[in-house]
Amino acid sequence: MKAAAATRVFTLILTWVCCALPAQAALQLIDTVNLRERQAQPLDANVLKLHGAAVDTTRNLVYVAGIVSSNLGVLDGASETWTRNYDTGISGFALKNLEVDSVAQRLYVYDTAGNTLRGIDLASGAVIGPVAAPMTLAKPAADTRRGLVYMVQSSSPAFNAYNGGDLSLSYSTDAMGTGVAQVIWDERSDSIYALDAGTQGQLRIYKFDPNARAIAGTITLTLGPNQRPRKMAYDANGQRFFVVIGTQVLAVSAAGSLLGQMPLPQEQDTQDISYDPDRNEVAVLVIDMPGNGTQAESGNHLLVFNAATNAQVRDLALARKAHTLNYNSANHRYYLPESDASTVWSVSGGGTDSRGLRLGDSAEMVALAHGGENVYITSRLGGSYLMEWRASTSSLQTFSAGFWPIPMRVSDSGNELYVLNAWDSTLSIYDLSAGRSLSATIPIGLVDGTTDRLPDLAIDSTRQRAYAAYPEFGQIAVVDLAQQTALTPLTVPGFEGGDTGGGPGQLQVRVVPASGRLFAYWQPARHLTVWDVSGTTPALLLDRQLNGMPTIGASFDQLFVDEGKNRVYAGPMELDGSTGLPTGRMLGSGERVIGLDENANVLWTSGTEIVNGVSTDVVARLNRDTLAELEAMTRGASPSVMSTQYAFDASRASGFMPPTGKRRCYGSTTLPPPYRHA
């Protein structure tokens, strides 16, 4: 490497980390740029993959938790701005169900992954617990009169009451059986209503007296032989229950009489139900079921019914995958957390209007243009938008393409940015020759993506083709970039499609321009398929297992093309760029190639190693000819939820790394030496 050369590695998971390599010196991390702070958002308030929510109608606050974040956000219902956050102390991937006690000022957090219950003192932020709790997906119910929180499960003891102050068990009972799926504490009647969802052909709602700790009555209604209740909402003023049963909502009186029926669409699945006492309306959150080629549920609607006439008055389309519905009587709005956009939808009572309130940001892939001057980052889970960071001015701009903009690639010239909008199944092309302008958005010829099986994208600038590999379809879409039209997609022989597990790297693609070969690597199966795409019609050349491939973690960009050597690297394995056959050589260090410095004849690699018992990210430089390690640098603990991604700029011998890991991305502001904020 030339004496004046400097290597920059930018770590982004909401921070960029710059790494310098002076002549004869080890790799050194020297700089960071906090992308959340650049958008006037604190890093430790980042909340991703939203699900659980609770409403404090007394203070007009909405609490929202993320599945992959230990923090939760607090929305001020008056201004609809995010005002603060709380740390739940729950790490890793965990669905969290929330309930708030507005009198005691406590928030209860149930961790469905660890089966633990926590309380948060909302005045101090102190965490109570955790304590072991029932295994359940049911939301806790707060009794503000007694300071208790109730939980149910499908095994004995089925009903459990915990003291809110220390979460000690107050009492438990099996009096209502083991089929209870939901409990509601009604302040007006000081009663607990429990929905039994365990018996087909019968609706049963128990009225439980918390003073006598005994059943005070049972509401029953005969259903069809294969019907069972799922969820319910309660009208305290009218003493009515609205119960979801199959493709209808039944309105049932406290005496057990059927008051009316509200039909639901056959092609949609019910997610949640709520009652609006201010407008006397019932709102049902539904989602479109798979159909017409799609592989998973996607596309929400809020159906609103007049509770007096049972007539539907609104069908509001919004969100892609929202699962919970919460009504706030303090400002007369519904709140729906959307898990795959880190956005909470605010909907007016009656469902007449909606707006998205973004809570989280993510940094999941990075691409470089113009010698590393333009750095592009995609925030898929964090609001479906992109960022452009200018190195010379350290300025940040945001822009939008389509839904789930991932992955993205830059053309060989650096003048085009290609963004695959994964859940729109479109390709957006930006002209970077003078600024950044949208040139086209092209349908790729596949139905909309709907699963977490993330696609991949390869650009063949020589032949003006784009290849988008979708694991859920087992197909590779082909786009003619010159004509801006979709061509016949390639079917990957033997590849299992469908909604069968999420994450990146399941089907990755790259093109070798000189030989006109399209490589498709099935990372989990360690399988390789190669086509000759040099002519007008692709021809299958190779379809085989890669024996000897070691087990490595799922990640984007595990295919790398060294065009000058006519080599392709699938993970750590070297392949011939024309035949696709293994050369018999493996990388001397690292799990994948992330960059090539031709002037120094060096390959850059990344991987993970166990250091002092901790899985640690490692970046290394290898001799391009021998694949032997020249030097390596540890970067700290590996992300626990999403793997670190990299990009390398050969013109500056610079690298950019967006770590999407939990330690920094999801709430921690601790940056190990020698990091410093820019």
ZAMARGU-4260 file (C-alpha; in steps of 0.2 Angstrom, whole numbers, plus 5000, padded with zeros to 4 digits):
<rodrens>
0) 5000/5000/5000 | 5006/5017/4996 | 5013/5027/5011 | 5000/5041/5010 | 4986/5029/5009
5) 4973/5028/5023 | 4959/5016/5025 | 4943/5022/5032 | 4930/5010/5039 | 4913/5017/5043
10) 4902/5008/5055 | 4884/5013/5054 | 4871/5005/5064 | 4867/5022/5068 | 4886/5026/5070
15) 4899/5027/5056 | 4916/5022/5062 | 4931/5028/5052 | 4947/5016/5051 | 4964/5023/5046
20) 4979/5013/5040 | 4995/5023/5039 | 5010/5015/5031 | 5017/5001/5041 | 5003/5003/5055
25) 4989/4992/5061 | 4971/4995/5057 | 4964/5008/5068 | 4947/5015/5071 | 4947/5033/5072
30) 4930/5041/5069 | 4912/5039/5071 | 4896/5048/5064 | 4880/5046/5074 | 4866/5046/5061
35) 4852/5047/5073 | 4860/5062/5081 | 4861/5070/5064 | 4842/5068/5063 | 4840/5076/5080
40) 4836/5059/5088 | 4845/5051/5102 | 4854/5034/5099 | 4848/5026/5115 | 4830/5030/5110
45) 4830/5019/5095 | 4816/5006/5095 | 4814/4993/5081 | 4802/4980/5075 | 4787/4987/5084
50) 4773/4976/5092 | 4767/4979/5110 | 4758/4995/5115 | 4749/5002/5130 | 4739/5018/5132
55) 4738/5029/5148 | 4722/5038/5145 | 4724/5049/5161 | 4740/5057/5154 | 4737/5055/5136
60) 4753/5044/5133 | 4756/5029/5122 | 4770/5017/5126 | 4777/5006/5112 | 4790/4992/5113
65) 4800/4984/5099 | 4804/4966/5097 | 4823/4968/5094 | 4826/4983/5106 | 4827/4984/5124
70) 4821/5002/5124 | 4803/5007/5122 | 4796/5024/5116 | 4783/5036/5124 | 4772/5046/5113
75) 4763/5062/5119 | 4746/5060/5112 | 4743/5079/5112 | 4758/5084/5101 | 4760/5066/5094
80) 4779/5068/5097 | 4791/5055/5105 | 4795/5062/5122 | 4806/5050/5131 | 4811/5031/5132
85) 4813/5018/5145 | 4825/5003/5146 | 4816/4987/5149 | 4832/4977/5152 | 4826/4964/5140
90) 4840/4959/5127 | 4839/4949/5111 | 4824/4945/5100 | 4809/4946/5111 | 4790/4951/5108
95) 4785/4962/5123 | 4767/4964/5128 | 4763/4980/5138 | 4750/4986/5151 | 4750/5002/5161
100) 4743/5006/5178 | 4740/5025/5177 | 4736/5026/5196 | 4752/5018/5202 | 4762/5025/5187
105) 4769/5008/5183 | 4771/5000/5166 | 4771/4981/5165 | 4781/4972/5152 | 4779/4954/5148
110) 4793/4945/5139 | 4786/4931/5128 | 4804/4924/5124 | 4810/4923/5142 | 4792/4921/5150
115) 4796/4934/5162 | 4787/4949/5169 | 4794/4966/5173 | 4788/4982/5180 | 4794/5000/5176
120) 4792/5014/5189 | 4788/5028/5176 | 4793/5041/5188 | 4811/5035/5191 | 4813/5023/5176
125) 4818/5009/5189 | 4814/4991/5183 | 4805/4980/5195 | 4809/4961/5193 | 4810/4952/5182
130) 4800/4937/5189 | 4795/4921/5181 | 4778/4922/5173 | 4766/4911/5164 | 4770/4906/5146
135) 4757/4916/5136 | 4754/4927/5122 | 4740/4936/5131 | 4742/4954/5136 | 4743/4958/5155
140) 4728/4967/5163 | 4731/4980/5176 | 4719/4982/5191 | 4722/5000/5196 | 4711/4999/5212
145) 4721/4985/5220 | 4738/4988/5211 | 4738/4971/5204 | 4742/4964/5187 | 4733/4949/5180
150) 4740/4936/5168 | 4733/4920/5160 | 4740/4904/5152 | 4734/4888/5145 | 4741/4877/5159
155) 4738/4876/5178 | 4738/4888/5187 | 4728/4897/5173 | 4725/4914/5181 | 4738/4923/5191
160) 4738/4939/5200 | 4754/4948/5204 | 4757/4963/5216 | 4763/4977/5206 | 4775/4984/5218
165) 4787/4970/5219 | 4778/4957/5206 | 4776/4944/5220 | 4762/4932/5217 | 4746/4937/5226
170) 4736/4922/5221 | 4732/4910/5207 | 4716/4900/5202 | 4710/4887/5190 | 4692/4891/5193
175) 4690/4897/5175 | 4699/4882/5167 | 4714/4883/5156 | 4706/4890/5140 | 4706/4908/5145
180) 4714/4918/5131 | 4711/4936/5137 | 4706/4946/5153 | 4699/4963/5155 | 4697/4972/5172
185) 4682/4984/5172 | 4684/4998/5184 | 4666/5003/5184 | 4659/4986/5190 | 4676/4981/5198
190) 4675/4964/5189 | 4687/4954/5178 | 4680/4947/5162 | 4689/4932/5155 | 4686/4925/5137
195) 4687/4907/5136 | 4694/4902/5119 | 4697/4884/5123 | 4680/4877/5119 | 4674/4874/5101
200) 4656/4878/5098 | 4653/4889/5113 | 4656/4906/5118 | 4660/4908/5137 | 4664/4924/5146
205) 4668/4922/5164 | 4664/4936/5176 | 4677/4935/5191 | 4675/4944/5207 | 4692/4950/5213
210) 4686/4953/5231 | 4679/4935/5233 | 4692/4928/5221 | 4679/4918/5213 | 4668/4917/5198
215) 4653/4928/5200 | 4644/4923/5184 | 4646/4915/5166 | 4640/4922/5150 | 4637/4908/5137
220) 4631/4908/5119 | 4630/4893/5107 | 4641/4894/5092 | 4643/4884/5076 | 4652/4867/5079
225) 4669/4872/5073 | 4669/4890/5079 | 4678/4897/5094 | 4681/4915/5100 | 4698/4923/5097
230) 4697/4941/5105 | 4685/4953/5112 | 4682/4971/5116 | 4671/4978/5130 | 4659/4992/5131
235) 4658/4997/5150 | 4644/5009/5148 | 4633/4998/5138 | 4639/4982/5146 | 4642/4974/5129
240) 4655/4962/5123 | 4661/4962/5105 | 4669/4945/5101 | 4679/4940/5086 | 4673/4923/5080
245) 4679/4917/5063 | 4674/4929/5050 | 4662/4939/5060 | 4661/4950/5076 | 4647/4945/5088
250) 4639/4959/5099 | 4634/4950/5115 | 4625/4957/5130 | 4630/4954/5148 | 4615/4943/5150
255) 4622/4932/5135 | 4609/4937/5122 | 4615/4940/5104 | 4613/4958/5100 | 4620/4958/5082
260) 4633/4952/5070 | 4647/4962/5060 | 4653/4952/5045 | 4672/4951/5041 | 4680/4948/5024
265) 4684/4930/5021 | 4701/4934/5013 | 4707/4944/5028 | 4713/4938/5045 | 4708/4947/5061
270) 4723/4954/5071 | 4714/4964/5085 | 4698/4973/5090 | 4694/4989/5100 | 4679/4999/5105
275) 4677/5017/5104 | 4665/5024/5117 | 4666/5041/5111 | 4658/5037/5094 | 4650/5020/5099
280) 4660/5011/5086 | 4669/4995/5085 | 4686/4995/5075 | 4693/4978/5069 | 4711/4977/5062
285) 4713/4964/5049 | 4727/4959/5037 | 4726/4952/5019 | 4730/4933/5018 | 4741/4926/5005
290) 4734/4925/4988 | 4738/4928/4969 | 4756/4922/4972 | 4760/4931/4988 | 4768/4920/5001
295) 4763/4929/5018 | 4750/4940/5026 | 4753/4958/5021 | 4742/4973/5020 | 4731/4980/5034
300) 4714/4987/5034 | 4705/4995/5049 | 4686/4991/5047 | 4675/5002/5057 | 4657/4997/5062
305) 4643/5007/5070 | 4639/4998/5086 | 4621/5003/5086 | 4617/4996/5069 | 4631/4984/5066
310) 4634/4992/5049 | 4652/4994/5042 | 4655/5013/5040 | 4674/5013/5035 | 4687/5002/5027
315) 4704/5011/5029 | 4719/5003/5020 | 4735/5007/5030 | 4752/4998/5035 | 4758/4982/5029
320) 4760/4971/5045 | 4752/4979/5060 | 4746/4967/5073 | 4739/4977/5088 | 4726/4990/5090
325) 4725/5002/5104 | 4711/5016/5107 | 4716/5032/5116 | 4700/5040/5123 | 4711/5055/5128
330) 4713/5061/5110 | 4701/5050/5102 | 4713/5041/5091 | 4719/5023/5087 | 4737/5018/5088
335) 4744/5003/5078 | 4762/4999/5079 | 4769/4992/5062 | 4783/4980/5066 | 4792/4980/5049
340) 4793/4999/5047 | 4796/5005/5066 | 4781/5016/5063 | 4766/5019/5074 | 4750/5023/5064
345) 4739/5036/5072 | 4721/5035/5065 | 4707/5046/5070 | 4691/5040/5078 | 4680/5033/5064
350) 4695/5029/5053 | 4694/5045/5043 | 4712/5049/5042 | 4729/5041/5047 | 4747/5046/5048
355) 4763/5037/5052 | 4774/5042/5067 | 4791/5034/5064 | 4800/5029/5080 | 4815/5019/5075
360) 4829/5019/5062 | 4840/5005/5056 | 4856/5004/5046 | 4857/4988/5036 | 4867/4990/5021
365) 4879/5003/5014 | 4885/5007/4996 | 4898/5020/4990 | 4899/5031/4975 | 4911/5044/4968
370) 4927/5038/4977 | 4918/5036/4994 | 4912/5054/4994 | 4893/5048/4993 | 4889/5035/5005
375) 4871/5027/5004 | 4863/5018/5019 | 4846/5009/5019 | 4835/5010/5034 | 4823/4995/5030
380) 4816/4991/5047 | 4817/5009/5052 | 4804/5018/5042 | 4808/5011/5024 | 4819/5026/5019
385) 4837/5029/5013 | 4851/5041/5018 | 4865/5049/5009 | 4880/5055/5018 | 4893/5066/5010
390) 4911/5063/5017 | 4918/5080/5012 | 4905/5090/5021 | 4899/5077/5034 | 4881/5081/5029
395) 4866/5069/5029 | 4851/5069/5018 | 4836/5057/5018 | 4826/5051/5004 | 4813/5037/5000
400) 4811/5024/4986 | 4798/5011/4990 | 4794/4999/5004 | 4808/4989/5011 | 4822/4997/5001
405) 4835/4983/5002 | 4847/4979/4994 | 4855/4993/4984 | 4870/4993/4972 | 4880/5007/4963
410) 4885/5005/4945 | 4903/5002/4940 | 4903/5020/4934 | 4897/5026/4951 | 4883/5037/4942
415) 4868/5026/4945 | 4861/5020/4962 | 4850/5004/4961 | 4837/5001/4975 | 4827/4985/4976
420) 4810/4989/4984 | 4808/4972/4991 | 4790/4972/4996 | 4785/4982/4981 | 4794/4971/4969
425) 4801/4986/4960 | 4818/4993/4955 | 4822/5011/4958 | 4836/5019/4948 | 4844/5036/4954
430) 4855/5046/4943 | 4870/5051/4953 | 4880/5060/4939 | 4874/5077/4946 | 4867/5076/4963
435) 4854/5063/4965 | 4838/5062/4955 | 4825/5047/4952 | 4827/5041/4934 | 4814/5027/4935
440) 4805/5014/4945 | 4803/4998/4936 | 4792/4983/4940 | 4803/4968/4940 | 4789/4955/4935
445) 4786/4946/4951 | 4771/4948/4963 | 4775/4959/4979 | 4787/4952/4992 | 4779/4949/5009
450) 4791/4938/5019 | 4807/4941/5029 | 4817/4931/5017 | 4827/4946/5011 | 4831/4947/4992
455) 4847/4950/4984 | 4852/4961/4969 | 4866/4960/4956 | 4869/4973/4942 | 4877/4968/4925
460) 4883/4985/4919 | 4891/4977/4903 | 4874/4969/4897 | 4863/4982/4906 | 4854/4969/4916
465) 4848/4968/4934 | 4845/4952/4943 | 4834/4952/4959 | 4834/4935/4968 | 4819/4932/4979
470) 4820/4917/4991 | 4801/4917/4994 | 4798/4913/4976 | 4813/4903/4972 | 4816/4914/4957
475) 4827/4928/4950 | 4819/4942/4942 | 4828/4949/4926 | 4826/4967/4921 | 4832/4975/4905
480) 4840/4991/4911 | 4841/4999/4894 | 4823/4996/4890 | 4817/4997/4908 | 4806/4982/4906
485) 4805/4965/4915 | 4811/4950/4906 | 4807/4931/4910 | 4812/4927/4927 | 4824/4913/4931
490) 4818/4898/4942 | 4831/4891/4953 | 4830/4872/4952 | 4826/4864/4968 | 4825/4879/4978
495) 4812/4879/4992 | 4801/4895/4991 | 4787/4901/5003 | 4787/4909/5020 | 4800/4897/5028
500) 4811/4907/5039 | 4818/4925/5037 | 4834/4934/5036 | 4847/4939/5023 | 4858/4928/5012
505) 4847/4914/5008 | 4849/4916/4989 | 4863/4928/4984 | 4868/4933/4966 | 4883/4941/4957
510) 4888/4942/4939 | 4905/4940/4932 | 4906/4952/4918 | 4920/4945/4907 | 4913/4927/4907
515) 4895/4932/4907 | 4891/4920/4922 | 4877/4923/4934 | 4881/4915/4951 | 4867/4911/4963
520) 4873/4905/4981 | 4861/4896/4993 | 4870/4901/5009 | 4860/4890/5021 | 4861/4874/5010
525) 4879/4878/5004 | 4873/4876/4986 | 4878/4885/4970 | 4869/4887/4954 | 4877/4896/4938
530) 4870/4902/4922 | 4878/4908/4906 | 4870/4925/4903 | 4881/4931/4890 | 4868/4928/4876
535) 4850/4932/4874 | 4844/4917/4883 | 4851/4912/4900 | 4858/4894/4900 | 4860/4883/4916
540) 4878/4878/4918 | 4881/4871/4935 | 4870/4866/4950 | 4879/4857/4964 | 4883/4857/4983
545) 4899/4866/4988 | 4906/4852/4999 | 4918/4857/5012 | 4910/4874/5014 | 4911/4878/5033
550) 4895/4884/5043 | 4895/4903/5044 | 4881/4915/5050 | 4868/4922/5038 | 4873/4939/5030
555) 4872/4949/5014 | 4886/4950/5002 | 4893/4932/5004 | 4897/4932/4985 | 4912/4943/4979
560) 4919/4944/4961 | 4938/4947/4958 | 4936/4950/4940 | 4955/4952/4937 | 4958/4935/4943
565) 4942/4928/4936 | 4938/4922/4954 | 4922/4921/4964 | 4921/4919/4982 | 4906/4911/4990
570) 4909/4914/5008 | 4927/4909/5012 | 4928/4897/4997 | 4936/4902/4981 | 4928/4897/4964
575) 4933/4898/4946 | 4924/4913/4938 | 4920/4904/4922 | 4915/4886/4927 | 4909/4889/4945
580) 4920/4875/4951 | 4930/4876/4968 | 4948/4879/4965 | 4952/4870/4981 | 4957/4886/4991
585) 4950/4894/5006 | 4952/4912/5013 | 4967/4912/5026 | 4956/4923/5037 | 4938/4929/5038
590) 4921/4922/5032 | 4918/4933/5016 | 4927/4945/5005 | 4922/4963/5007 | 4934/4972/4996
595) 4948/4972/4984 | 4963/4984/4984 | 4971/4980/4967 | 4986/4993/4970 | 4991/4984/4985
600) 4986/4966/4979 | 4975/4964/4994 | 4958/4956/4998 | 4949/4963/5013 | 4938/4950/5023
605) 4927/4950/5037 | 4921/4937/5049 | 4918/4933/5068 | 4930/4925/5080 | 4928/4920/5099
610) 4939/4932/5109 | 4939/4929/5128 | 4923/4919/5126 | 4914/4933/5116 | 4909/4932/5097
615) 4919/4947/5090 | 4919/4955/5073 | 4935/4954/5064 | 4942/4963/5048 | 4957/4957/5040
620) 4968/4960/5024 | 4974/4945/5014 | 4987/4943/5001 | 4977/4942/4985 | 4988/4928/4977
625) 4991/4917/4992 | 4975/4921/5002 | 4987/4922/5017 | 4982/4934/5031 | 4993/4950/5032
630) 4985/4958/5047 | 4968/4958/5056 | 4958/4970/5068 | 4945/4965/5080 | 4930/4977/5081
635) 4921/4972/5096 | 4907/4961/5101 | 4896/4954/5086 | 4878/4960/5084 | 4866/4949/5093
640) 4852/4951/5081 | 4858/4957/5064 | 4875/4954/5056 | 4887/4968/5052 | 4888/4973/5034
645) 4902/4981/5024 | 4906/4991/5009 | 4924/4994/5002 | 4930/5009/4990 | 4945/5003/4980
650) 4949/5021/4974 | 4953/5027/4992 | 4956/5010/4999 | 4942/5014/5011 | 4929/5003/5019
655) 4912/5007/5027 | 4904/4996/5039 | 4886/4998/5045 | 4884/4987/5061 | 4866/4983/5063
660) 4870/4976/5080 | 4860/4978/5096 | 4874/4984/5107 | 4875/5001/5098 | 4861/5001/5086
665) 4847/4997/5098 | 4850/5008/5113 | 4868/5009/5119 | 4878/5024/5118 | 4894/5016/5124
670) 4907/5016/5110 | 4923/5007/5114 | 4940/5015/5111 | 4946/5022/5100 | 4929/5028/5094
675) 4925/5046/5095 | 4910/5055/5089 | 4911/5066/5073
</rodrens>
